[in-house]
Amino acid sequence: MPNSSIKNEKMYEELRDEGNSKEKAARIANASAAEGKKTVGARGGRAGSYDDMTKDELYERAQRVGIDGRSDMSKDELIEALRDH
C-alpha cells in the first residue's frame, strides 16, 4: 500500500527488508529522492564509532534523536538503541 509521505517506496521497502526501522528507512528514502542516491551515500560513514564515545556523549546523541528510556540505559544499551534507530 503506497504511503504518500514516502518519496521513494522501492528504496524504503529495500531498507525495511534489510532490517532498518521505519523511521530510518523513511529518512533515507526521502533524502535520496530529494537529493539523489549519490549525494546521500557520500554523506554516510563520517560519524565516529559509538564504541569510542563516552556514555555522556551517547546519551546526548540519543537525546537529539529522541530515544525513549535513555536515562536508564547502560553504555551498551545506548549504543544498541542508536544503531537500531
Chimera marker file (.cmm) of the C-alpha trace (Angstrom):
<marker_set name="trace">
<marker id="1" x="0.000" y="0.000" z="0.000" r="1" g="1" b="0" radius="0.5"/>
<marker id="2" x="1.615" y="3.317" z="-1.074" r="1" g="1" b="0" radius="0.5"/>
<marker id="3" x="2.421" y="5.868" z="1.605" r="1" g="1" b="0" radius="0.5"/>
<marker id="4" x="2.263" y="9.490" z="0.453" r="1" g="1" b="0" radius="0.5"/>
<marker id="5" x="4.920" y="10.563" z="2.960" r="1" g="1" b="0" radius="0.5"/>
<marker id="6" x="7.487" y="8.155" z="1.451" r="1" g="1" b="0" radius="0.5"/>
<marker id="7" x="9.051" y="9.613" z="-1.689" r="1" g="1" b="0" radius="0.5"/>
<marker id="8" x="10.957" y="6.504" z="-2.815" r="1" g="1" b="0" radius="0.5"/>
<marker id="9" x="8.808" y="3.470" z="-1.956" r="1" g="1" b="0" radius="0.5"/>
<marker id="10" x="11.161" y="0.936" z="-3.570" r="1" g="1" b="0" radius="0.5"/>
<marker id="11" x="14.165" y="2.090" z="-1.558" r="1" g="1" b="0" radius="0.5"/>
<marker id="12" x="12.031" y="2.275" z="1.590" r="1" g="1" b="0" radius="0.5"/>
<marker id="13" x="10.956" y="-1.359" z="1.177" r="1" g="1" b="0" radius="0.5"/>
<marker id="14" x="14.533" y="-2.486" z="0.486" r="1" g="1" b="0" radius="0.5"/>
<marker id="15" x="15.758" y="-0.735" z="3.622" r="1" g="1" b="0" radius="0.5"/>
<marker id="16" x="12.965" y="-2.270" z="5.708" r="1" g="1" b="0" radius="0.5"/>
<marker id="17" x="13.827" y="-5.719" z="4.301" r="1" g="1" b="0" radius="0.5"/>
<marker id="18" x="17.419" y="-5.141" z="5.474" r="1" g="1" b="0" radius="0.5"/>
<marker id="19" x="16.087" y="-4.619" z="8.990" r="1" g="1" b="0" radius="0.5"/>
<marker id="20" x="16.139" y="-0.831" z="9.249" r="1" g="1" b="0" radius="0.5"/>
<marker id="21" x="13.490" y="0.854" z="11.385" r="1" g="1" b="0" radius="0.5"/>
<marker id="22" x="10.527" y="2.511" z="9.666" r="1" g="1" b="0" radius="0.5"/>
<marker id="23" x="11.794" y="5.937" z="10.672" r="1" g="1" b="0" radius="0.5"/>
<marker id="24" x="15.338" y="5.360" z="9.426" r="1" g="1" b="0" radius="0.5"/>
<marker id="25" x="14.145" y="3.797" z="6.159" r="1" g="1" b="0" radius="0.5"/>
<marker id="26" x="11.813" y="6.745" z="5.552" r="1" g="1" b="0" radius="0.5"/>
<marker id="27" x="14.561" y="9.315" z="6.259" r="1" g="1" b="0" radius="0.5"/>
<marker id="28" x="16.983" y="7.631" z="3.868" r="1" g="1" b="0" radius="0.5"/>
<marker id="29" x="14.402" y="7.017" z="1.142" r="1" g="1" b="0" radius="0.5"/>
<marker id="30" x="13.109" y="10.580" z="1.271" r="1" g="1" b="0" radius="0.5"/>
<marker id="31" x="16.593" y="12.114" z="1.328" r="1" g="1" b="0" radius="0.5"/>
<marker id="32" x="17.635" y="10.001" z="-1.628" r="1" g="1" b="0" radius="0.5"/>
<marker id="33" x="14.532" y="11.026" z="-3.582" r="1" g="1" b="0" radius="0.5"/>
<marker id="34" x="15.185" y="14.698" z="-2.856" r="1" g="1" b="0" radius="0.5"/>
<marker id="35" x="18.978" y="14.812" z="-3.259" r="1" g="1" b="0" radius="0.5"/>
<marker id="36" x="19.902" y="11.685" z="-5.215" r="1" g="1" b="0" radius="0.5"/>
<marker id="37" x="21.433" y="8.437" z="-4.007" r="1" g="1" b="0" radius="0.5"/>
<marker id="38" x="24.996" y="9.532" z="-4.749" r="1" g="1" b="0" radius="0.5"/>
<marker id="39" x="24.734" y="12.642" z="-2.584" r="1" g="1" b="0" radius="0.5"/>
<marker id="40" x="23.107" y="10.794" z="0.310" r="1" g="1" b="0" radius="0.5"/>
<marker id="41" x="25.609" y="7.936" z="0.082" r="1" g="1" b="0" radius="0.5"/>
<marker id="42" x="28.572" y="10.312" z="0.101" r="1" g="1" b="0" radius="0.5"/>
<marker id="43" x="27.407" y="11.701" z="3.449" r="1" g="1" b="0" radius="0.5"/>
<marker id="44" x="27.451" y="8.322" z="5.148" r="1" g="1" b="0" radius="0.5"/>
<marker id="45" x="30.279" y="6.998" z="7.255" r="1" g="1" b="0" radius="0.5"/>
<marker id="46" x="31.506" y="10.245" z="8.774" r="1" g="1" b="0" radius="0.5"/>
<marker id="47" x="30.311" y="9.653" z="12.312" r="1" g="1" b="0" radius="0.5"/>
<marker id="48" x="32.782" y="8.313" z="14.816" r="1" g="1" b="0" radius="0.5"/>
<marker id="49" x="32.423" y="4.891" z="16.307" r="1" g="1" b="0" radius="0.5"/>
<marker id="50" x="29.872" y="4.658" z="19.098" r="1" g="1" b="0" radius="0.5"/>
<marker id="51" x="32.290" y="2.375" z="20.933" r="1" g="1" b="0" radius="0.5"/>
<marker id="52" x="34.793" y="5.248" z="21.176" r="1" g="1" b="0" radius="0.5"/>
<marker id="53" x="32.243" y="7.660" z="22.680" r="1" g="1" b="0" radius="0.5"/>
<marker id="54" x="31.644" y="8.219" z="26.365" r="1" g="1" b="0" radius="0.5"/>
<marker id="55" x="28.308" y="7.355" z="27.924" r="1" g="1" b="0" radius="0.5"/>
<marker id="56" x="27.551" y="11.084" z="28.221" r="1" g="1" b="0" radius="0.5"/>
<marker id="57" x="28.218" y="11.610" z="24.509" r="1" g="1" b="0" radius="0.5"/>
<marker id="58" x="25.996" y="8.656" z="23.643" r="1" g="1" b="0" radius="0.5"/>
<marker id="59" x="23.277" y="9.988" z="25.928" r="1" g="1" b="0" radius="0.5"/>
<marker id="60" x="23.402" y="13.399" z="24.223" r="1" g="1" b="0" radius="0.5"/>
<marker id="61" x="23.137" y="11.791" z="20.800" r="1" g="1" b="0" radius="0.5"/>
<marker id="62" x="20.226" y="9.609" z="21.975" r="1" g="1" b="0" radius="0.5"/>
<marker id="63" x="18.551" y="12.733" z="23.330" r="1" g="1" b="0" radius="0.5"/>
<marker id="64" x="18.961" y="14.532" z="19.974" r="1" g="1" b="0" radius="0.5"/>
<marker id="65" x="17.298" y="11.700" z="18.052" r="1" g="1" b="0" radius="0.5"/>
<marker id="66" x="14.575" y="11.163" z="20.655" r="1" g="1" b="0" radius="0.5"/>
<marker id="67" x="15.296" y="7.690" z="22.027" r="1" g="1" b="0" radius="0.5"/>
<marker id="68" x="12.902" y="6.934" z="24.881" r="1" g="1" b="0" radius="0.5"/>
<marker id="69" x="14.209" y="5.424" z="28.113" r="1" g="1" b="0" radius="0.5"/>
<marker id="70" x="17.752" y="6.640" z="27.505" r="1" g="1" b="0" radius="0.5"/>
<marker id="71" x="18.300" y="7.806" z="31.087" r="1" g="1" b="0" radius="0.5"/>
<marker id="72" x="18.039" y="4.225" z="32.364" r="1" g="1" b="0" radius="0.5"/>
<marker id="73" x="20.291" y="2.723" z="29.668" r="1" g="1" b="0" radius="0.5"/>
<marker id="74" x="23.852" y="1.500" z="30.065" r="1" g="1" b="0" radius="0.5"/>
<marker id="75" x="26.508" y="2.476" z="27.558" r="1" g="1" b="0" radius="0.5"/>
<marker id="76" x="25.983" y="-0.787" z="25.642" r="1" g="1" b="0" radius="0.5"/>
<marker id="77" x="22.217" y="-0.272" z="25.598" r="1" g="1" b="0" radius="0.5"/>
<marker id="78" x="22.637" y="3.291" z="24.310" r="1" g="1" b="0" radius="0.5"/>
<marker id="79" x="24.895" y="2.016" z="21.517" r="1" g="1" b="0" radius="0.5"/>
<marker id="80" x="22.361" y="-0.645" z="20.551" r="1" g="1" b="0" radius="0.5"/>
<marker id="81" x="19.470" y="1.835" z="20.626" r="1" g="1" b="0" radius="0.5"/>
<marker id="82" x="21.384" y="4.325" z="18.463" r="1" g="1" b="0" radius="0.5"/>
<marker id="83" x="22.356" y="1.657" z="15.950" r="1" g="1" b="0" radius="0.5"/>
<marker id="84" x="18.760" y="0.454" z="15.724" r="1" g="1" b="0" radius="0.5"/>
<marker id="85" x="17.300" y="3.940" z="15.419" r="1" g="1" b="0" radius="0.5"/>
<link id1="1" id2="2" r="1" g="1" b="0" radius="0.2"/>
<link id1="2" id2="3" r="1" g="1" b="0" radius="0.2"/>
<link id1="3" id2="4" r="1" g="1" b="0" radius="0.2"/>
<link id1="4" id2="5" r="1" g="1" b="0" radius="0.2"/>
<link id1="5" id2="6" r="1" g="1" b="0" radius="0.2"/>
<link id1="6" id2="7" r="1" g="1" b="0" radius="0.2"/>
<link id1="7" id2="8" r="1" g="1" b="0" radius="0.2"/>
<link id1="8" id2="9" r="1" g="1" b="0" radius="0.2"/>
<link id1="9" id2="10" r="1" g="1" b="0" radius="0.2"/>
<link id1="10" id2="11" r="1" g="1" b="0" radius="0.2"/>
<link id1="11" id2="12" r="1" g="1" b="0" radius="0.2"/>
<link id1="12" id2="13" r="1" g="1" b="0" radius="0.2"/>
<link id1="13" id2="14" r="1" g="1" b="0" radius="0.2"/>
<link id1="14" id2="15" r="1" g="1" b="0" radius="0.2"/>
<link id1="15" id2="16" r="1" g="1" b="0" radius="0.2"/>
<link id1="16" id2="17" r="1" g="1" b="0" radius="0.2"/>
<link id1="17" id2="18" r="1" g="1" b="0" radius="0.2"/>
<link id1="18" id2="19" r="1" g="1" b="0" radius="0.2"/>
<link id1="19" id2="20" r="1" g="1" b="0" radius="0.2"/>
<link id1="20" id2="21" r="1" g="1" b="0" radius="0.2"/>
<link id1="21" id2="22" r="1" g="1" b="0" radius="0.2"/>
<link id1="22" id2="23" r="1" g="1" b="0" radius="0.2"/>
<link id1="23" id2="24" r="1" g="1" b="0" radius="0.2"/>
<link id1="24" id2="25" r="1" g="1" b="0" radius="0.2"/>
<link id1="25" id2="26" r="1" g="1" b="0" radius="0.2"/>
<link id1="26" id2="27" r="1" g="1" b="0" radius="0.2"/>
<link id1="27" id2="28" r="1" g="1" b="0" radius="0.2"/>
<link id1="28" id2="29" r="1" g="1" b="0" radius="0.2"/>
<link id1="29" id2="30" r="1" g="1" b="0" radius="0.2"/>
<link id1="30" id2="31" r="1" g="1" b="0" radius="0.2"/>
<link id1="31" id2="32" r="1" g="1" b="0" radius="0.2"/>
<link id1="32" id2="33" r="1" g="1" b="0" radius="0.2"/>
<link id1="33" id2="34" r="1" g="1" b="0" radius="0.2"/>
<link id1="34" id2="35" r="1" g="1" b="0" radius="0.2"/>
<link id1="35" id2="36" r="1" g="1" b="0" radius="0.2"/>
<link id1="36" id2="37" r="1" g="1" b="0" radius="0.2"/>
<link id1="37" id2="38" r="1" g="1" b="0" radius="0.2"/>
<link id1="38" id2="39" r="1" g="1" b="0" radius="0.2"/>
<link id1="39" id2="40" r="1" g="1" b="0" radius="0.2"/>
<link id1="40" id2="41" r="1" g="1" b="0" radius="0.2"/>
<link id1="41" id2="42" r="1" g="1" b="0" radius="0.2"/>
<link id1="42" id2="43" r="1" g="1" b="0" radius="0.2"/>
<link id1="43" id2="44" r="1" g="1" b="0" radius="0.2"/>
<link id1="44" id2="45" r="1" g="1" b="0" radius="0.2"/>
<link id1="45" id2="46" r="1" g="1" b="0" radius="0.2"/>
<link id1="46" id2="47" r="1" g="1" b="0" radius="0.2"/>
<link id1="47" id2="48" r="1" g="1" b="0" radius="0.2"/>
<link id1="48" id2="49" r="1" g="1" b="0" radius="0.2"/>
<link id1="49" id2="50" r="1" g="1" b="0" radius="0.2"/>
<link id1="50" id2="51" r="1" g="1" b="0" radius="0.2"/>
<link id1="51" id2="52" r="1" g="1" b="0" radius="0.2"/>
<link id1="52" id2="53" r="1" g="1" b="0" radius="0.2"/>
<link id1="53" id2="54" r="1" g="1" b="0" radius="0.2"/>
<link id1="54" id2="55" r="1" g="1" b="0" radius="0.2"/>
<link id1="55" id2="56" r="1" g="1" b="0" radius="0.2"/>
<link id1="56" id2="57" r="1" g="1" b="0" radius="0.2"/>
<link id1="57" id2="58" r="1" g="1" b="0" radius="0.2"/>
<link id1="58" id2="59" r="1" g="1" b="0" radius="0.2"/>
<link id1="59" id2="60" r="1" g="1" b="0" radius="0.2"/>
<link id1="60" id2="61" r="1" g="1" b="0" radius="0.2"/>
<link id1="61" id2="62" r="1" g="1" b="0" radius="0.2"/>
<link id1="62" id2="63" r="1" g="1" b="0" radius="0.2"/>
<link id1="63" id2="64" r="1" g="1" b="0" radius="0.2"/>
<link id1="64" id2="65" r="1" g="1" b="0" radius="0.2"/>
<link id1="65" id2="66" r="1" g="1" b="0" radius="0.2"/>
<link id1="66" id2="67" r="1" g="1" b="0" radius="0.2"/>
<link id1="67" id2="68" r="1" g="1" b="0" radius="0.2"/>
<link id1="68" id2="69" r="1" g="1" b="0" radius="0.2"/>
<link id1="69" id2="70" r="1" g="1" b="0" radius="0.2"/>
<link id1="70" id2="71" r="1" g="1" b="0" radius="0.2"/>
<link id1="71" id2="72" r="1" g="1" b="0" radius="0.2"/>
<link id1="72" id2="73" r="1" g="1" b="0" radius="0.2"/>
<link id1="73" id2="74" r="1" g="1" b="0" radius="0.2"/>
<link id1="74" id2="75" r="1" g="1" b="0" radius="0.2"/>
<link id1="75" id2="76" r="1" g="1" b="0" radius="0.2"/>
<link id1="76" id2="77" r="1" g="1" b="0" radius="0.2"/>
<link id1="77" id2="78" r="1" g="1" b="0" radius="0.2"/>
<link id1="78" id2="79" r="1" g="1" b="0" radius="0.2"/>
<link id1="79" id2="80" r="1" g="1" b="0" radius="0.2"/>
<link id1="80" id2="81" r="1" g="1" b="0" radius="0.2"/>
<link id1="81" id2="82" r="1" g="1" b="0" radius="0.2"/>
<link id1="82" id2="83" r="1" g="1" b="0" radius="0.2"/>
<link id1="83" id2="84" r="1" g="1" b="0" radius="0.2"/>
<link id1="84" id2="85" r="1" g="1" b="0" radius="0.2"/>
</marker_set>
